[in-house]
Amino acid sequence: MHRVLTTTMLVLLTGCPAIGGVVDPSTRPATTQRVPTDAELDAALEATRNAVNSPEFDATLRSVASRFPLLSVSTEPGNAIWNKLTLNRREKWIDAIRFRVPEGEPRDLLWAMISNETRYEWYIFAVDGQPMKGFSRNWYYKPQDVLGDRTPAGAKDLMFQTLPASSLRPGAEYVIWLKFRHGKPRPTYIAINLLPAAADPASIDAPENVVRALGLSHMGEPIAVTAVDLTPATRPAKPAKARAK
């Protein structure tokens, strides 16, 4: 998805976030996929970094989906569970994250991403290869305007986006890939809320609804302090140094 700046005015909420509704990710691989090696992961990233989004593009990334970090999500309105990670960590100009929709009732996706990057694109696909309708619009703000002093150091961009329940399947797993215009690792914070489907899908298609769903405000602890830290688990291993003779 290409960045399109939207100038909708955002109404900030001042209430404190609710507590609870956290869905911790499982540590098992995506579906029954064999865990790809570092060489296989790097080959898939290299093959897609300059490729155009297509079924073949998705299939290449799908083949290594279990290597992408699995995020904790929230099912509690007003409670954002931030995940801290480093994207583009393998310096291939492309990276991805994944999440699972809980079993049971249909759920809308409302999510936010904080980054010190301002030039990137992204999209979504289902890990099991089932067709789906992806993202269509998004909104951008200065993080400090929404989060105040809770904003992580160095953050330049706060993105909001929604996806109606009609695009997601209970129990299914999804990958969101991101392309960058360089090979530099990027500290990133992502919060995903999966809430019971709204009666009118159009009612979630506004940035203030994301703010409300995630409970975003100037109040609370710094996000960098409370976030689920996935950075150590997603950092590539450093090559072993040759022993001096």
MOGIMO-V702409 format. One record per helix or strand of 3 or more residues. SS is the DSSP state (alpha for helix, beta for strand). FROM is the first residue (numbers start at 1). TO is the last residue. Records with the same first field share a line. If there is no record, write none. Layout:
BEGIN
SS = FROM-TO + FROM-TO
END
This chain:
BEGIN
alpha = 38-48 + 55-62 + 65-67 + 143-150 + 165-167 + 201-204 + 207-214 + 223-226 + 231-234
beta = 82-87 + 94-100 + 107-115 + 120-126 + 139-141 + 157-163 + 173-180 + 186-196
END
